[in-house]
């Protein structure tokens, strides 16, 4: 089995019964004005049937709930009336 690293999902497209993900890494690159900016570079395209996507979403949702319960992530409630869903953020920055 091959392992591919990704920092983020760059794009998600639903085509019929398939969900297509573009994953990528974020790397520093020189900006036009001489400053450093972060650029996303595609690394992997993954396609799965929508049934598999729904199962994968459920697995990820359960993992996030466990990480919140364990204190690894912190729940951030949405602002009242915003219509946004609650989100999560790392509880503390990890040190390497």
N, C-alpha and C positions, 0 to 999 in steps of 0.2 A: 504494500500500500504506500502511496506517495503522500507526503505531507507538504502543504503549501501554506505559508504564513500570510495573513492579511490583517491590517490594522482596522479596516472598516469595510462596509458594504457601500460601493459607489453608486449602484443603481439596481432597481428591481423592476422587472417587467412581467406582466401576466399576458401570455399569448395562448388563448384557448384553454386547455387543461394543464398548461405548463407554466411554472414560475422560473424565471431566469434571473440569476444574481450575478452581478459583476463585483468581485472583491478586489481590494487594492491595498497597497501600502502607502504610507504618508512619509515623505522624505524631505529634508531641507534642501532648498535650491536657491541660488542667487536671484533676487528680484531685479526688475528693470532699473530701479533707482539705487541699486547697490545694497539694499537691505536683504535680509534673509527671509524667505517665505516658505511655507510648507506646500508641497505639491503632491497630489494623489496620483499614483501610478497603478494602472490595472495589473493584477497578477493572476487572476483566475476567473473563469466563467463557469458557473454551475447551473444546471437545469434539473428541475425535479417536478414530478407530477403534483398537482395541487393537493391531493390527499396526503402526500408525503410532507409537503410544506405545512399543512395543518398539524400533523403529528409533531413535526420539528418545532413548531411554534409552541405547542403544549409543553414539550420537554424543556424548552428555554424558559417559558413562563414559570414552571415549577422550580427550575434552578435559580431564577431571580428571587422568587419568594424565599427559598432556602438561604440564599446569600444575604437577604435583608434580615431574616430571622437570626442568622449567625453574626450579624454586625459588620459583614464585609461591605455591603452596600447600605446606603441610607435612602429611605423613601422621601421624595420631595413632592408634597401635595401641589396640585395645580391651583392656580389662583381662582377664587370663587367667581363664577360667571364667565370664565374665559372659554369654556368649552373644550379646553385641553385635557388630556389624560394625565394622571399622576406619572411621575418619572422617578428614576433612581440615579444616584451618583455614588462614586466610591466613598466609603466612610472616611478613609484617610489615605493619603498618598503612600504608596509602597516605597521603601528605600532599597536601592540595589547595593 
